[in-house]
Amino acid sequence: MSTMPVSSRRALAWLLGGAALLVLAGIVVHLTGTDAAWLLRVHAAAPSWIETLLWSSLTVLGLGWCALILVLAADRGPGWLAALLVPAFVVGGLLTHVTKWLLAVPRPAGTGLAPHMHVIGDAFRGSVSMPSGHSVTAAAMAALLCLAIPRRRLAWRVLLLAAAAAIAVSRVVVGAHWPSDVLVGFGLGLLAVALCLAAVEGGVGQRLHAALTRRIATRAGQRWVALVEVLGAVGLLKERTGYPAGQPVVIAIAVVACASAVWRWRATRESRALPSLPDTPAERT
């Protein structure tokens, strides 16, 4: 029998339901040919400098480095969330790249619509549009962070999901993806977390996750996490995002990574008791 807690069952149901609806919506939008009409409506007018700054900043938050940094920063020592991050990134990456390879949908800027678009940042081309990797990352990041939020704080979950949705929408606004790409991508991001959550709530997966959690919660584990955060900051700063207007956000996230790493290192040196979270979402109040 499954040992999945009731609240985890509820979270899993919401994730699977949301994933199914979004993927289905993306398929319908793609097959009915409404992608082009929606895209052209979004690109009807050239963006102002404020809009360029806003959408560039949002879209860089969908980078894998940003998700890694923010999720690790949210786990202040107990390791439950950080341990779940590893399989979520692997599953999300597989869902993204296998789907891109199978479908080979051209990006908007690589089609005849390019002259009618107001692209923000670099004009990405090639047959790798479906799904949007940024949308997968944003949805998975939001879902993981929602699992760490106490049940009574619904408003925080809503804000996180709204922010993730804005990141996904930014991919259409900057001209990197079709609307169907972001719908399917967001759904796949939720699906990735749902699959990982189901895997770690019983049997071998639960034992492996518990063992990794215990390792991460140790002093040595926290120092390794701190090292990963610093490396994440370096990787983010070195990445060519294609969105110069979003560079201030890149720097801000890198600062968050370094600040979190310093906090962890000082906490282990001073032998402070790290704040702990329960082992499962069901125990959080």
KAWO-V624268 format. One record per residue. N is the residue number from 1. PHI is phi in degrees with one decimal (* if undefined). D_FIRST is the distance of its C-alpha to the first C-alpha in whole Angstrom. Layout:
N PHI D_FIRST
N PHI D_FIRST
This chain:
1 * 0
2 -74.1 4
3 -102.6 6
4 -63.6 9
5 -62.3 12
6 -59.6 13
7 -66.7 17
8 -70.4 15
9 -61.3 13
10 -65.3 17
11 -61.4 19
12 -64.3 17
13 -63.1 18
14 -64.7 21
15 -65.1 21
16 -67.0 20
17 -63.6 23
18 -63.6 25
19 -61.8 25
20 -62.5 25
21 -64.4 28
22 -69.5 30
23 -64.4 30
24 -62.6 31
25 -61.8 34
26 -63.2 35
27 -63.9 35
28 -62.5 37
29 -60.4 40
30 -67.3 40
31 -72.9 41
32 -84.1 43
33 73.6 45
34 -88.8 45
35 -55.2 44
36 -63.2 48
37 -63.8 49
38 -65.6 47
39 -62.7 48
40 -65.1 51
41 -66.0 51
42 -65.8 49
43 -100.0 52
44 -65.5 55
45 -129.6 57
46 -67.9 57
47 -72.7 55
48 -76.7 57
49 -67.7 57
50 -68.1 54
51 -65.2 52
52 -61.5 52
53 -63.9 51
54 -62.7 48
55 -72.2 47
56 -66.0 47
57 -65.0 46
58 -65.3 43
59 -69.1 42
60 -71.0 42
61 -68.4 40
62 -86.4 37
63 -70.2 38
64 -59.1 35
65 -61.5 37
66 -63.4 37
67 -61.8 34
68 -57.5 33
69 -64.1 36
70 -69.5 35
71 -68.6 31
72 -64.3 32
73 -64.4 34
74 -75.6 32
75 -95.1 30
76 -90.4 32
77 133.0 31
78 -68.7 27
79 90.0 26
80 -61.0 23
81 -73.1 24
82 -61.9 27
83 -69.0 24
84 -76.0 22
85 -63.9 25
86 -60.5 26
87 -65.2 23
88 -63.6 24
89 -67.9 28
90 -64.9 27
91 -64.4 25
92 -61.0 27
93 -64.1 30
94 -64.0 29
95 -60.5 28
96 -68.9 32
97 -76.8 34
98 -66.2 32
99 -65.5 33
100 -58.2 36
101 -67.7 37
102 -71.5 36
103 -90.2 38
104 50.2 41
105 -83.3 42
106 -69.1 45
107 -70.6 45
108 -54.6 48
109 -69.9 50
110 -100.9 51
111 -117.2 52
112 -69.2 55
113 -80.6 54
114 -51.5 54
115 -64.2 58
116 -97.8 56
117 -104.7 54
118 -112.0 54
119 -71.9 52
120 -101.2 51
121 78.4 51
122 -71.5 51
123 -89.8 51
124 -80.1 48
125 -126.0 49
126 107.3 47
127 -95.3 44
128 -135.3 41
129 -81.7 41
130 -100.2 37
131 -91.1 35
132 -78.4 37
133 -64.3 35
134 -62.4 36
135 -68.5 34
136 -58.8 31
137 -63.8 32
138 -62.6 33
139 -66.1 30
140 -64.3 27
141 -61.5 29
142 -63.4 29
143 -64.2 26
144 -63.6 25
145 -66.0 28
146 -63.5 26
147 -65.0 23
148 -90.4 25
149 -91.7 27
150 -53.5 27
151 -58.2 25
152 -75.7 29
153 -94.6 31
154 -62.8 30
155 -59.5 34
156 -66.5 33
157 -64.5 30
158 -61.2 32
159 -63.6 35
160 -63.2 33
161 -66.8 32
162 -64.7 36
163 -63.5 37
164 -63.8 35
165 -63.0 36
166 -64.1 39
167 -62.4 39
168 -63.4 37
169 -61.3 41
170 -59.8 43
171 -67.9 42
172 -77.7 44
173 -64.0 47
174 -78.0 48
175 88.4 48
176 -88.7 45
177 -145.7 43
178 -80.0 43
179 -56.1 41
180 -64.4 38
181 -61.6 37
182 -76.6 36
183 -64.6 34
184 -64.9 32
185 -60.6 32
186 -63.2 31
187 -62.4 28
188 -67.3 27
189 -63.9 27
190 -64.8 25
191 -62.9 23
192 -59.4 23
193 -68.9 22
194 -61.4 19
195 -63.3 18
196 -68.5 18
197 -63.6 16
198 -64.1 13
199 -68.7 14
200 -94.2 14
201 -97.2 11
202 -173.5 9
203 66.9 9
204 -62.2 13
205 -60.0 14
206 -65.4 13
207 -67.2 15
208 -64.6 18
209 -65.1 18
210 -63.4 18
211 -65.5 21
212 -65.8 23
213 -60.1 23
214 -62.6 24
215 -63.9 27
216 -65.2 28
217 -74.5 29
218 -76.6 31
219 -60.6 35
220 -63.9 35
221 -61.4 32
222 -66.4 34
223 -70.5 37
224 -66.2 35
225 -61.9 34
226 -59.1 37
227 -64.1 39
228 -62.3 37
229 -63.6 38
230 -65.1 41
231 -63.4 41
232 -62.8 39
233 -62.8 42
234 -63.7 45
235 -61.2 43
236 -65.2 43
237 -66.9 47
238 -85.4 47
239 -72.3 46
240 -86.8 48
241 -75.9 46
242 87.3 49
243 -131.4 49
244 -56.9 52
245 -68.2 52
246 -92.1 48
247 -60.4 50
248 -58.4 50
249 -69.0 46
250 -57.6 45
251 -65.0 47
252 -62.6 46
253 -67.4 42
254 -63.8 44
255 -65.1 45
256 -58.9 42
257 -60.6 40
258 -67.3 43
259 -63.1 43
260 -65.4 39
261 -63.7 40
262 -63.3 43
263 -58.7 41
264 -62.1 38
265 -64.9 41
266 -65.5 43
267 -63.4 40
268 -73.4 39
269 -68.8 43
270 -88.1 43
271 55.8 40
272 -68.4 39
273 -75.5 36
274 -73.3 34
275 -61.9 32
276 -114.2 28
277 -110.7 25
278 -61.6 22
279 -74.1 19
280 -136.4 17
281 -59.4 19
282 -64.6 17
283 -87.5 20
284 -81.2 23
285 -127.2 25
